[in-house]
Amino acid sequence: MNKICVSFFRGALMVMALTVALNAGAQSKTTNRLEERFPESRAFYFYYNTLRMINQSEDPAFDAAIKDIEKMKLLMVDLRQGNVDFRKIVSEYQAEAFEPIMTSRHKGRNFDIFLKEQNGKTTAMLALVNDDQTLFVLDIVGRIDPGQVVKLFGVMDEKSEISGKIRTFVHREGDEEKNGHQVDE
């Protein structure tokens, strides 16, 4: 009888541990809903190794900054679609236990950084970066020094192949209007 109880207990613990691990490693439900709500949005997924490939200048400080990132989803939402309520988006993230920790401004963009902790350890971070045209959501499983978020975004926005895709998304409406034709992505 004891062997059966011990086996059952071990099995239950393994299922609980797997459930916690799967939930801890998932992207935010709010980010996923944003992607559904705005079908014109663009999403890119990065893992530690792909983030390292973005570091084309081989900056050791950048590698150190991303070392605790398991995966990251970059979602770009065109604010010109209308119907984007930033305060509502923030409240949805806060309902998922993301806490605001820092707000800053860099090169005309607002950076709002949030974190989620479990048992005193940061398990997820979120950076909402916006200007008057685009909301960038960096949904991070793992952690990065909050002071390095601007640098991470800058490398992605200015110094890598992904930056071309970002610029295409951000400027596509303006290019269409200037040139009078559709821009292929």
Secondary structure, DSSP 8 states (H G I E B T S, - for coil): -HHHHHHHHHHHHHHHHHHHHHHHTS--HHHHHHHHH-TT-EEEEEEHHHHHHH-TT--HHHHHHHTTEEEEEEEEEEGGGS---HHHHHHHHHHTT-EEEEEEEETTEEEEEEEEEETTEEEEEEEEEE-SSEEEEEEEEE---GGGHHHHHHHHHHSSHHHHHHHHHHHHHHHHHHHTS----
